[in-house]
Amino acid sequence: MLKHPVRNIISHAVWQQLEPAVAAAKHSQAGAPGEMTDREFLEAVLHLQRTGSPWRDLPPALGYWHAVYMRFRRWEARGVWQRLWQNLQAEPFADARALLGGFDHRASAPACRGRLKKKDAGDQALGRSRGGLSTKIHAATLDENCAVALQLTAGQAHDGRQFESLYESLPADNVLEAALLDRGYDADRIRARLALDGITAVIPPLPARSTKPLFDRELYRGRNRIERFFNKLKQFRRLATRYDKLARTFLAAVHLVAAFLILKNS
């Protein structure tokens, strides 16, 4: 147990499951031992994500901010955060149905501090929407705890146009029976793609449709679980408001928190 006045985020029960998953995601123990253990490092990163604090405001009891930041970036470059999340989702994905949806972020001033050129903003998943510069997280989840696909786009991107990319990123060995999507995904090409794979499309039709396809209203009520997933994600202030200029850094934080939510609520 860490000995400092800052409240711990990782419980002993969660760490017992997280420790082997982190070791597997790292792939290698090469190099000199760090001054911080993996648990201390993850506590520091999750503290920043939870509180929304700048890296430089990391409490000294949790470590030197620059060492934590550089280690976070190294793990991001090596794909550790993504592998950690993917490894933890494998077991829950064995026999479940996916729920898909989108979520908007307001990107505050720190995310734009680098004065990105307009032509480069899209590369960093920043775009103009009703609230100003924003980023959208697209997710496919099994329930309110386990996300199985995560992607970023600029805030003005339409959910439906991201469907193919999101769907293709799902594990290939899935046994999905139904996809519960909001009406933003109501398109003939999406319904046809799901039908091709034997998946029932549970999507409310758009009001403008001349002939409205039927859908299972009772089953659709379960789609609220993805909204609850995003609500849990927003408890981490650095995700509710994007402070990272680089899309890959922001997505790495999303992967870490998504992995933590799988274990915390299992």
C-alpha positions as CSV (number, residue, x, y, z in Angstrom):
1,M,0.0,0.0,0.0
2,L,1.3,3.4,-0.9
3,K,2.1,5.6,2.1
4,H,1.2,9.2,1.3
5,P,-1.7,11.6,2.1
6,V,-3.2,11.3,-1.4
7,R,-6.1,9.0,-1.6
8,N,-5.3,5.7,-3.4
9,I,-7.3,5.0,-6.6
10,I,-6.1,1.4,-7.1
11,S,-7.3,-0.9,-4.4
12,H,-5.5,-4.1,-3.4
13,A,-8.1,-6.3,-5.1
14,V,-7.8,-4.4,-8.3
15,W,-4.0,-4.4,-8.3
16,Q,-3.9,-8.2,-7.8
17,Q,-5.7,-8.5,-11.2
18,L,-3.9,-5.5,-12.8
19,E,-0.3,-6.4,-11.9
20,P,-0.1,-9.5,-14.2
21,A,-2.0,-7.7,-17.0
22,V,0.6,-4.8,-16.8
23,A,3.5,-7.2,-16.9
24,A,2.0,-9.0,-20.0
25,A,1.3,-5.7,-21.7
26,K,4.9,-4.5,-21.2
27,H,6.3,-7.5,-23.1
28,S,9.7,-6.9,-21.6
29,Q,11.4,-6.1,-18.3
30,A,14.6,-5.0,-20.0
31,G,16.4,-1.9,-18.8
32,A,17.3,-0.5,-15.4
33,P,14.6,-0.7,-12.7
34,G,12.7,2.6,-12.4
35,E,12.6,4.6,-9.3
36,M,8.9,4.0,-9.1
37,T,7.1,0.6,-9.0
38,D,4.5,0.0,-11.7
39,R,1.8,0.4,-9.1
40,E,3.1,3.8,-7.9
41,F,3.4,4.9,-11.5
42,L,-0.2,3.9,-12.3
43,E,-1.4,5.6,-9.2
44,A,0.3,8.8,-10.3
45,V,-1.2,8.7,-13.8
46,L,-4.7,7.8,-12.6
47,H,-4.5,10.6,-10.0
48,L,-3.9,13.1,-12.8
49,Q,-6.6,11.7,-15.0
50,R,-9.1,11.7,-12.1
51,T,-8.4,15.2,-10.9
52,G,-7.7,16.9,-14.2
53,S,-4.5,18.4,-12.8
54,P,-1.7,19.5,-15.1
55,W,1.3,17.2,-15.1
56,R,3.4,19.8,-13.3
57,D,0.9,19.8,-10.4
58,L,1.4,16.1,-9.6
59,P,1.7,15.9,-5.8
60,P,5.4,15.2,-4.8
61,A,4.2,12.3,-2.7
62,L,3.2,10.6,-6.0
63,G,6.6,11.1,-7.7
64,Y,8.4,13.7,-9.9
65,W,6.0,14.9,-12.6
66,H,8.5,14.8,-15.4
67,A,9.6,11.3,-14.7
68,V,5.9,10.2,-14.7
69,Y,5.2,12.1,-17.9
70,M,8.1,10.6,-19.8
71,R,7.3,7.1,-18.7
72,F,3.7,7.6,-19.7
73,R,4.9,8.7,-23.2
74,R,7.3,5.8,-23.5
75,W,4.6,3.3,-22.7
76,E,2.3,5.1,-25.2
77,A,4.9,4.8,-27.9
78,R,5.4,1.1,-27.2
79,G,1.6,0.4,-27.3
80,V,1.5,-0.7,-23.6
81,W,-1.7,1.2,-22.8
82,Q,-3.6,-0.2,-25.7
83,R,-2.4,-3.8,-25.1
84,L,-3.3,-3.5,-21.4
85,W,-6.9,-2.6,-22.4
86,Q,-7.1,-5.2,-25.1
87,N,-5.8,-8.0,-22.8
88,L,-8.4,-7.2,-20.1
89,Q,-11.4,-7.1,-22.5
90,A,-10.7,-10.5,-24.0
91,E,-12.5,-12.6,-21.3
92,P,-15.7,-10.4,-21.1
93,F,-15.9,-10.4,-24.9
94,A,-16.3,-14.1,-25.1
95,D,-20.1,-14.1,-25.3
96,A,-21.7,-10.7,-25.3
97,R,-23.3,-8.2,-27.6
98,A,-21.7,-4.8,-28.4
99,L,-23.3,-1.4,-27.9
100,L,-22.1,1.4,-30.1
101,G,-22.3,5.2,-29.6
102,G,-20.5,8.6,-29.7
103,F,-19.5,11.1,-27.1
104,D,-18.5,14.8,-27.5
105,H,-15.6,16.5,-25.6
106,R,-15.0,20.2,-25.3
107,A,-11.3,20.7,-25.9
108,S,-10.2,23.4,-23.6
109,A,-7.3,25.9,-24.0
110,P,-4.5,23.5,-23.0
111,A,-5.4,21.1,-25.8
112,C,-4.8,24.0,-28.3
113,R,-1.8,25.6,-26.6
114,G,0.5,24.5,-29.4
115,R,-1.3,26.7,-31.9
116,L,-2.0,23.9,-34.3
117,K,-2.5,25.0,-37.9
118,K,-6.0,24.5,-39.2
119,K,-4.8,21.8,-41.6
120,D,-3.2,19.9,-38.7
121,A,-6.1,20.1,-36.3
122,G,-7.9,17.2,-37.9
123,D,-4.8,15.0,-37.5
124,Q,-5.0,15.6,-33.8
125,A,-8.8,14.8,-33.6
126,L,-9.7,18.4,-33.0
127,G,-12.6,20.0,-34.9
128,R,-15.2,22.7,-34.7
129,S,-18.6,21.7,-33.3
130,R,-21.3,23.7,-31.6
131,G,-19.3,24.2,-28.4
132,G,-16.1,25.2,-30.1
133,L,-13.0,23.0,-30.6
134,S,-13.8,19.4,-29.5
135,T,-13.0,15.8,-29.9
136,K,-15.4,12.9,-30.1
137,I,-14.8,9.5,-28.6
138,H,-16.4,6.7,-30.5
139,A,-16.9,3.5,-28.4
140,A,-18.3,0.0,-28.7
141,T,-19.1,-1.5,-25.3
142,L,-20.4,-4.8,-23.9
143,D,-22.0,-3.0,-20.9
144,E,-21.4,0.0,-18.7
145,N,-17.9,-1.2,-17.7
146,C,-16.2,-2.9,-20.7
147,A,-15.3,-1.0,-23.9
148,V,-14.1,-3.2,-26.8
149,A,-13.5,-0.6,-29.4
150,L,-12.3,3.0,-28.9
151,Q,-11.5,5.7,-31.5
152,L,-11.1,9.4,-31.7
153,T,-12.3,11.9,-34.4
154,A,-12.8,15.6,-34.6
155,G,-15.8,16.8,-32.8
156,Q,-17.9,17.5,-35.9
157,A,-17.5,14.0,-37.3
158,H,-20.8,12.1,-37.8
159,D,-21.2,8.9,-35.8
160,G,-22.5,6.9,-38.7
161,R,-19.5,7.6,-40.9
162,Q,-17.2,6.2,-38.3
163,F,-19.2,2.9,-38.1
164,E,-17.1,0.9,-40.5
165,S,-13.8,1.8,-38.9
166,L,-15.1,1.1,-35.4
167,Y,-16.8,-2.1,-36.4
168,E,-13.6,-3.4,-38.1
169,S,-11.6,-2.8,-35.0
170,L,-13.7,-5.3,-33.0
171,P,-12.1,-8.6,-32.2
172,A,-12.6,-10.9,-35.2
173,D,-13.7,-13.9,-33.0
174,N,-16.8,-12.2,-31.6
175,V,-20.1,-14.0,-31.2
176,L,-22.3,-10.9,-31.3
177,E,-26.1,-11.4,-31.7
178,A,-27.3,-7.8,-31.7
179,A,-26.0,-4.2,-32.1
180,L,-27.9,-1.6,-30.1
181,L,-27.2,1.8,-31.8
182,D,-28.9,5.2,-31.6
183,R,-30.6,6.7,-34.6
184,G,-27.3,8.4,-35.7
185,Y,-26.4,5.0,-37.1
186,D,-29.6,4.5,-39.0
187,A,-28.3,3.9,-42.5
188,D,-29.0,1.1,-45.0
189,R,-25.3,0.3,-45.5
190,I,-24.9,-0.2,-41.7
191,R,-28.0,-2.4,-41.5
192,A,-26.8,-4.4,-44.5
193,R,-23.3,-4.9,-43.0
194,L,-24.7,-6.1,-39.7
195,A,-27.1,-8.5,-41.5
196,L,-24.2,-9.9,-43.5
197,D,-22.6,-11.0,-40.3
198,G,-25.8,-12.3,-38.8
199,I,-26.1,-9.5,-36.3
200,T,-29.5,-8.0,-35.5
201,A,-29.6,-4.2,-35.9
202,V,-31.5,-2.6,-33.1
203,I,-31.7,0.9,-34.3
204,P,-34.5,3.4,-34.1
205,P,-35.3,4.8,-37.6
206,L,-34.8,8.4,-38.5
207,P,-38.0,10.4,-38.6
208,A,-37.3,11.4,-42.2
209,R,-37.5,7.7,-43.4
210,S,-40.5,7.0,-45.6
211,T,-40.6,3.4,-44.5
212,K,-39.5,2.9,-41.0
213,P,-37.8,-0.5,-40.2
214,L,-39.1,-2.3,-37.1
215,F,-36.8,-2.7,-34.1
216,D,-37.0,-4.4,-30.7
217,R,-37.9,-1.6,-28.3
218,E,-37.5,-3.7,-25.2
219,L,-34.0,-4.8,-26.3
220,Y,-33.1,-1.2,-27.2
221,R,-33.7,-0.1,-23.6
222,G,-30.4,-1.8,-22.8
223,R,-28.5,0.8,-24.8
224,N,-28.5,3.0,-21.8
225,R,-25.5,1.1,-20.6
226,I,-23.2,2.8,-23.0
227,E,-24.3,6.2,-21.7
228,R,-23.5,4.9,-18.2
229,F,-20.0,3.9,-19.5
230,F,-19.4,7.4,-20.7
231,N,-20.6,8.8,-17.4
232,K,-18.0,6.7,-15.6
233,L,-15.4,7.8,-18.1
234,K,-16.3,11.5,-17.4
235,Q,-15.5,10.9,-13.7
236,F,-11.9,11.3,-14.8
237,R,-11.6,15.0,-15.4
238,R,-8.8,14.8,-18.0
239,L,-11.1,12.8,-20.2
240,A,-14.2,14.9,-19.6
241,T,-12.2,17.9,-20.7
242,R,-9.4,17.2,-23.1
243,Y,-6.1,18.8,-22.0
244,D,-3.7,16.8,-24.2
245,K,-2.6,18.5,-27.5
246,L,-1.7,15.2,-29.2
247,A,-4.5,12.7,-30.1
248,R,-2.3,9.7,-29.4
249,T,-1.6,10.9,-25.8
250,F,-5.2,11.5,-25.2
251,L,-6.2,8.1,-26.6
252,A,-3.6,6.4,-24.4
253,A,-5.2,7.9,-21.4
254,V,-8.6,6.7,-22.6
255,H,-7.2,3.2,-23.0
256,L,-5.8,3.3,-19.4
257,V,-9.0,4.5,-17.8
258,A,-11.1,2.0,-19.9
259,A,-8.8,-0.8,-18.7
260,F,-9.2,0.4,-15.1
261,L,-13.0,0.5,-15.4
262,I,-13.1,-3.2,-16.5
263,L,-11.3,-4.3,-13.3
264,K,-12.8,-1.8,-10.9
265,N,-16.3,-2.9,-11.7
266,S,-15.8,-6.6,-12.3
